[in-house]
């Protein structure tokens, strides 16, 4: 649900950025002064590409990175092999889920891209439209959210099941300290995969120093991102 809400925020942000003059988002209070056109163009360029697979939670763990994060020692060869096996088993199963749903993901990616492009192309019309009287069900962003939910939630449920199996296996293999490190690392990966609104010059960097982390999400099987 967090991913879906983030999608709506992204589309809403894109709608506002597309408005000629660009004074609406900050209430015209002067916080976004001169040079708005160049900044808006930059913001549109920074808009991340939508990836249905990532919204559904599809990603691979890097087993070498996992070993580093949970700080397994070289002498723990047997444990290292078991952890690698658990990670690789999860990756294989998630890849199978992704492959079975590839057509749905591709269709959804094309649809979301088309809606974005349509909003940009009709930005003048959007500016003069009284959105307060707009039927919610006719709002393209609402339709996108509903379609994303319909197509990704069942897949996400399957991924969560595999994740639960992986966590149960890791809990049996690791001591409490290492297992907590694993959970922390897992939370970091999920945070990186969550779609975010693009960074703006007037709002500072989002996400702190994690810009240089995993690119494309967990092994890059599906590539791209929001």
N, C-alpha and C positions, 0 to 999 in steps of 0.2 A: 504493500500500500504506500510505503514511503517513496518507492520508485515512481509510482503513478502520480502522486502529488507533485513530485519533482518535475515530472513530465509536463504537468499543467503549468507549473511555474515557468518552465522554460518557454513553453508556447506563449504564455501571457507576456513574458519579458520580450520575446521576439515581436509580438504584436505591437507593444509600445514603442520599441526601438524603430519599428518600421514607419511610425507616424512622421509625416513631414514636419520639420521644426523641432520635434523631440522634446517639447516642454512639459509633457504630461506626467511623466513618471515621478519627477521630484516636485511636482506641484507648481512648477514655474517660479520657484522661489530664488532662483539665481545660483543654485548650487552647481548646476551644469551650464556654465557660462559659454563664452565664445569657443569656436572650434568644435561645436557639437557634431557637425556633419562628419568630420574625420573620425571622431571618437565613436560615433554610431556605426560607421563602416567597419571600424576595427572590431567592435563588439559583435557585429554580424559575422565577421570572419572567424571570430573565436567561438561561435556557437558550435558545440560538439555535435558530431553526427549521431543520430539515434541508432541504437543497436538493440533490437528486440531480444536477442539472445542474452545480453547482459541484464536487461530488465528481468528476464526469467531466472537470473542467477547462474547462468552458464559460465563457468570458467574452470581452468585447470590450476592445480597447485604445482609449483616448482619444488620437486622433492629435495633438491640441493639447498634451496632457500629455507625450506622447512627445517632441515637438519641444523642449519646455521642458527635459525631463530630460537629453536628449543635447546640449543647448545649441547648437542650430543658429542661426546668425546670420541676420538679415533679408536680408543681401545674398546669401545662399546660396539663392536662389529656386528654381533648378532642382533642387537636392538636396532642398529642402523638399518640392517636388511629388512627387519620386520616393519619399520616405519616406512621405508621406501615402498615396500609391497602394499601397505595400506593406502598410501597416497596414490600409487599407480592404479590400484584397483578402483579407487574413487574416480580418477581421471577417465579411465576407460568407460565406466558406466555413465558418467556425465556426457562424454563424447557421443555415446550411443543415443542418449536422450536428445542431444543437439541434432544429430543426424536425422533422427526420426521426425523432428519438427522443423527442419531446415526450410521447407517450402512455406510453412506458415510464417516463419521469421522473415524470410525474404519478402513475402507479400506485405507484411506489416511495415517493414522498413521502407518499401516503396511508397506505401500509402502515407505514412507520416511525413516523408520527404515532400510528397505532392502537396499536402496540406500546408506545410511551411512555405513552399514556393508560391502557393496560391495567396496566402496572407500577405506575402511581400509584394506580389504583383498588384494586389488590390488595396495597397495601403492607403491611397487617397480615398477610396470608397469607404474603407474601414473607419477613417477619421471622422467622416460625416454621419456615420451610422449611430443611432442612439442605442447603445448596448444595454441600457437599463431596461428597455422594453423587449429585448431580444428573447425569444423562446429558448430556454436552456437546451432543449433537445436539438435545436437547430445550430447551436454553437459548434463549429468544427472541432474545437479543442475538447469539448465534452464527448463528441463522437470518437475522437482519437483515444481519449482516456478509457471509454467503454470497450473499444476494440482491443486496446492493449491489454486490458484486464481479462477480457474473454480469451485471448490467445495465449497469454503468458502465465496466468494463475495456475492452470493445470500442470504446466511444465514445471513451474516453480515448486509445486507440491512434490513432484517426483525428485527434484534436486534436493529438497529438504530431507527427504527420506534417505537419500544416499549420504547426505551430510551427517545425519544422525548415526548411521551405521559407521561412518568414518570416526566420528567422535567417540562412540562406544569402544571401537577398536583401539583408538589412541589412549583412552582412559585405562584400558587393560595393560597396555604396553608401557606407559610412562608413569613415573612417580608424580606426586601432586604438584611439585614445583614445575617440572617440565610440562605437565599437562596444562597448567595455568598459562605457561608461556605460549603453548599451542593455541589456546583459546584467545589469548590477546592478539596473536598474529592473525588468527582467523577473523577477528573483529576488524583489524586494520584493513585486511583485504576487502572485506565487504564494504567498508566505508569508502575505499577507493573506487569501488565499482558503482556506488550509488551515483546517479546522475545529479549534476550540480548546475546551478545557473552560472553563466560565464562570468569570469572575473571582470570587475570594472575598476577603472583607474581611481574612482572616488570612493571605493569601498574597501580598498586594500586587498591583499592576497587572501584567498580562501584556501583553507586546507593546510596552512602553515608550511612546514618544510618538507612535505611529502610529495612535492612536485616531481622529484626525481625517482619515484618509486616504480612499481610495476607498470609497464606500458601495455595498453590493450587488454589488461585484466588477465589474471591467472593463466599464463602460458600462451595467450594470444590465439586460441583456436578459432574464435569467431571474429577477432579483430575489432578495431574501431571502438566506439563508445558513444555516449550521448553527445 
